[in-house]
């Protein structure tokens, strides 16, 4: 198995089946998903711009409104039909068990990077999430902010955190990384957590470290999990990367076989030694 395989596929995640033509355009048949990889070292510790947003109720707010507490940002577009809803479902599931209080100990903002989306789109997305997750939602779900912003503000913000996304003219979808961004109480980037179903302990740790202004990176395991998916332009979305999984299975199988052979050989050696020493 090639050692680079997991990292070449880290950011190979796609959102949605319907979108408008905003942002840089690409032909997905020629698109290299590795360009979406966030260069964490370039952005960790940097202060994000205080962008203006509009929440699902139509209220104009700014990012600085949430200063004083660490917060999690989920960047998506609301008309996405695939990974964007899952990204928020996974976060909701994790937050239920973090043993921290949403709205009191930390904040969560889901923000659309598509400037053509409206508060109505945010409201519908929020309602759909609430219906689907039901009792799996964290307490004080009403404190979770769903917002939209302009194209200019979205670009200003995503440029500041190294988040790149493209509109595929061939597949009519946005291609973007699935990642949660953790910010400190004073609005600095503290960490990136990649994946669709984060562990509660990872989210809790990231929030605690963000609250303390501690910059951190997450274990490679969180990123490697994403490599199980690869983009298929024929279906306009991501499917399980069977080749990668077979490589992983082969590697694990070879390792286990080596361990078994080693233990068996060791056992035989002990038996022969015992036979040699016996009268």
C-alpha positions as CSV (number, residue, x, y, z in Angstrom):
1,X,0.0,0.0,0.0
2,X,1.4,3.4,-0.9
3,X,2.0,5.5,2.2
4,X,0.7,8.6,0.5
5,X,-2.7,7.2,-0.4
6,X,-4.6,8.4,2.6
7,X,-3.3,12.0,2.3
8,X,-4.0,12.3,-1.4
9,X,-7.6,11.5,-0.7
10,X,-8.1,13.5,2.5
11,X,-10.0,16.3,1.0
12,X,-11.8,14.3,-1.7
13,X,-15.3,15.0,-0.5
14,X,-18.2,16.4,-2.4
15,X,-21.3,18.3,-1.4
16,X,-24.7,18.2,-3.0
17,X,-26.4,17.6,-6.3
18,X,-27.9,21.0,-6.9
19,X,-26.2,24.4,-6.7
20,X,-25.8,27.8,-8.5
21,X,-22.8,28.8,-10.4
22,X,-20.9,30.7,-7.7
23,X,-17.2,30.6,-7.2
24,X,-14.3,29.2,-9.3
25,X,-15.5,26.6,-11.8
26,X,-13.8,23.3,-12.7
27,X,-14.4,20.3,-14.8
28,X,-14.7,17.5,-12.3
29,X,-13.3,14.9,-14.7
30,X,-10.0,16.8,-14.6
31,X,-10.2,18.1,-11.0
32,X,-7.5,17.2,-8.5
33,X,-9.1,17.1,-5.1
34,X,-5.7,17.5,-3.4
35,X,-5.9,21.2,-4.1
36,X,-8.6,21.4,-1.5
37,X,-6.3,20.4,1.3
38,X,-6.0,23.0,4.0
39,X,-2.4,24.0,4.8
40,X,-3.1,24.1,8.5
41,X,0.3,25.5,9.5
42,X,-0.4,28.6,7.4
43,X,-3.6,29.5,9.2
44,X,-3.5,28.1,12.8
45,X,-3.3,31.0,15.2
46,X,-4.5,33.6,12.7
47,X,-7.4,36.0,13.5
48,X,-10.4,35.6,11.2
49,X,-12.2,38.7,9.8
50,X,-15.3,39.9,11.6
51,X,-17.7,39.2,8.7
52,X,-21.3,40.2,8.6
53,X,-24.0,37.5,8.3
54,X,-27.8,37.1,8.3
55,X,-29.2,34.3,10.5
56,X,-32.2,32.1,9.7
57,X,-34.6,34.6,11.3
58,X,-33.3,37.4,9.1
59,X,-31.3,39.2,11.8
60,X,-28.0,40.8,10.8
61,X,-25.2,39.6,13.0
62,X,-21.4,39.7,13.0
63,X,-18.9,37.1,14.0
64,X,-17.8,39.2,16.9
65,X,-21.2,38.7,18.5
66,X,-19.9,35.3,19.6
67,X,-16.6,36.5,21.1
68,X,-15.9,35.4,24.6
69,X,-16.6,31.7,24.0
70,X,-14.9,29.1,21.7
71,X,-17.0,28.2,18.8
72,X,-17.3,25.7,16.0
73,X,-17.8,26.7,12.4
74,X,-19.3,24.4,9.8
75,X,-19.0,25.8,6.2
76,X,-21.5,24.4,3.8
77,X,-24.2,25.3,1.3
78,X,-27.8,24.7,2.2
79,X,-29.1,23.3,-1.1
80,X,-26.5,20.5,-0.8
81,X,-28.2,17.1,-0.9
82,X,-25.3,14.9,0.2
83,X,-22.4,15.6,2.6
84,X,-23.5,19.0,4.0
85,X,-26.5,17.7,5.9
86,X,-24.4,14.7,7.0
87,X,-21.6,17.1,8.2
88,X,-24.1,18.8,10.5
89,X,-25.8,15.5,11.6
90,X,-22.4,14.2,12.6
91,X,-21.6,17.3,14.6
92,X,-25.0,17.2,16.3
93,X,-24.5,13.6,17.4
94,X,-21.1,14.4,18.8
95,X,-22.2,17.5,20.6
96,X,-24.9,15.6,22.4
97,X,-22.2,13.9,24.5
98,X,-19.5,16.5,24.8
99,X,-20.8,17.4,28.4
100,X,-20.5,21.1,27.6
101,X,-23.4,23.5,27.3
102,X,-24.2,24.9,23.8
103,X,-24.7,28.7,24.0
104,X,-23.1,28.9,27.5
105,X,-19.7,27.1,27.2
106,X,-19.4,27.3,23.4
107,X,-21.2,28.4,20.2
108,X,-21.8,26.7,16.9
109,X,-22.3,28.5,13.6
110,X,-23.3,26.8,10.3
111,X,-22.6,29.2,7.5
112,X,-23.3,29.0,3.8
113,X,-20.5,30.0,1.5
114,X,-22.9,30.4,-1.4
115,X,-23.9,34.1,-1.5
116,X,-27.1,33.4,-3.4
117,X,-28.7,31.5,-0.5
118,X,-31.1,33.2,1.7
119,X,-32.3,33.1,5.4
120,X,-35.2,30.9,4.1
121,X,-32.7,28.3,2.9
122,X,-31.0,28.4,6.3
123,X,-34.3,28.0,8.1
124,X,-35.3,25.0,5.9
125,X,-31.9,23.3,6.5
126,X,-32.3,23.9,10.2
127,X,-35.8,22.5,10.3
128,X,-34.8,19.4,8.2
129,X,-31.9,18.8,10.6
130,X,-34.2,19.1,13.6
131,X,-36.8,16.7,12.1
132,X,-34.2,14.1,11.1
133,X,-32.2,14.1,14.3
134,X,-35.0,14.6,16.8
135,X,-33.8,13.4,20.2
136,X,-30.2,13.1,19.0
137,X,-29.8,16.9,19.0
138,X,-27.7,18.6,21.8
139,X,-29.5,20.5,24.5
140,X,-30.1,24.2,23.6
141,X,-30.2,23.4,19.9
142,X,-32.0,26.8,19.5
143,X,-28.6,28.4,20.3
144,X,-27.1,26.8,17.2
145,X,-26.8,29.6,14.5
146,X,-27.6,28.9,10.9
147,X,-26.6,31.9,8.7
148,X,-25.9,33.1,5.2
149,X,-23.6,35.9,3.9
150,X,-22.6,37.6,0.7
151,X,-20.2,36.3,-1.9
152,X,-17.6,38.9,-0.9
153,X,-17.8,38.2,2.8
154,X,-17.7,34.4,2.2
155,X,-14.5,34.8,0.1
156,X,-13.0,37.1,2.7
157,X,-13.6,34.6,5.4
158,X,-12.6,31.4,3.5
159,X,-9.4,33.0,2.2
160,X,-8.5,33.8,5.9
161,X,-8.8,30.2,7.0
162,X,-7.5,28.4,3.9
163,X,-10.8,26.9,2.9
164,X,-11.1,26.4,-0.8
165,X,-14.2,25.4,-2.8
166,X,-15.1,25.1,-6.5
167,X,-18.2,24.9,-8.5
168,X,-18.2,21.9,-10.9
169,X,-19.8,23.1,-14.2
170,X,-20.0,19.5,-15.4
171,X,-21.7,18.0,-12.3
172,X,-23.4,21.2,-11.1
173,X,-22.2,20.8,-7.5
174,X,-19.8,22.5,-5.2
175,X,-16.6,20.6,-4.4
176,X,-15.3,21.5,-0.9
177,X,-13.6,20.0,2.1
178,X,-15.7,18.6,5.0
179,X,-14.2,20.1,8.0
180,X,-15.1,21.7,11.3
181,X,-13.1,24.9,12.2
182,X,-12.5,25.6,15.9
183,X,-12.0,29.3,16.9
184,X,-10.8,30.8,20.1
185,X,-13.0,33.2,22.1
186,X,-11.1,36.1,20.5
187,X,-11.6,34.7,16.9
188,X,-8.4,32.9,16.1
189,X,-8.1,29.6,14.3
190,X,-7.3,26.9,16.8
191,X,-7.8,23.8,14.8
192,X,-9.4,21.8,12.0
193,X,-11.3,18.6,12.5
194,X,-11.9,16.7,9.2
195,X,-14.6,14.2,8.7
196,X,-18.4,13.6,8.7
197,X,-18.8,11.9,12.1
198,X,-16.4,13.4,14.6
199,X,-15.9,11.7,18.0
200,X,-17.4,13.5,21.0
201,X,-14.1,13.3,22.8
202,X,-12.3,15.0,19.8
203,X,-14.9,17.8,19.7
204,X,-14.7,18.3,23.5
205,X,-10.9,18.4,23.5
206,X,-10.9,20.8,20.6
207,X,-13.4,23.1,22.4
208,X,-11.4,23.0,25.6
209,X,-8.1,23.7,23.8
210,X,-9.8,26.5,21.8
211,X,-11.1,28.0,25.0
212,X,-7.6,28.1,26.4
213,X,-6.2,29.6,23.2
214,X,-4.2,26.4,22.4
215,X,-3.5,25.7,18.8
216,X,-3.6,22.0,18.0
217,X,-3.8,19.4,15.2
218,X,-5.9,16.3,15.3
219,X,-4.6,12.7,14.9
220,X,-4.2,11.4,11.4
221,X,-6.8,8.8,12.1
222,X,-9.5,11.5,11.8
223,X,-8.2,12.4,8.3
224,X,-7.5,8.9,7.1
225,X,-11.2,8.0,7.6
226,X,-12.1,10.4,4.8
227,X,-10.0,8.5,2.4
228,X,-12.7,5.8,2.3
229,X,-14.6,8.0,-0.1
230,X,-13.7,9.0,-3.6
231,X,-15.5,11.1,-6.2
232,X,-17.3,9.4,-9.1
233,X,-18.5,11.9,-11.8
234,X,-20.9,9.3,-13.2
235,X,-23.1,9.5,-10.2
236,X,-22.2,13.1,-9.3
237,X,-21.1,12.3,-5.8
238,X,-18.8,10.3,-3.6
239,X,-18.9,6.6,-3.1
240,X,-16.9,4.2,-0.9
241,X,-13.3,3.9,-2.2
242,X,-13.2,0.1,-2.6
243,X,-9.6,0.1,-3.9
244,X,-8.4,2.0,-0.9
245,X,-10.4,-0.2,1.5
246,X,-9.0,-3.3,-0.2
247,X,-5.4,-1.9,0.2
248,X,-6.1,-1.3,3.9
249,X,-7.6,-4.8,4.3
250,X,-4.6,-6.3,2.6
251,X,-2.2,-4.4,4.8
252,X,-4.1,-5.3,8.0
253,X,-4.3,-8.9,6.8
254,X,-0.6,-9.1,6.0
255,X,0.2,-7.6,9.4
256,X,-2.0,-10.1,11.3
257,X,-0.6,-13.0,9.3
258,X,2.9,-11.9,10.2
259,X,2.0,-11.7,13.9
260,X,0.4,-15.2,13.8
261,X,3.4,-16.7,12.0
262,X,5.7,-15.1,14.6
263,X,3.8,-16.3,17.6
264,X,3.4,-19.8,16.0
265,X,7.2,-20.0,15.3
266,X,7.9,-18.9,18.8
267,X,5.7,-21.6,20.2
268,X,7.3,-24.3,18.1
269,X,10.8,-23.1,19.2
270,X,9.8,-23.4,22.8
271,X,8.4,-26.9,22.2
272,X,11.6,-28.0,20.5
273,X,13.7,-26.6,23.3
274,X,11.6,-28.4,25.8
275,X,11.9,-31.7,23.9
276,X,15.7,-31.2,23.7
277,X,16.0,-30.7,27.4
278,X,13.7,-33.5,28.4
279,X,15.5,-36.9,29.4
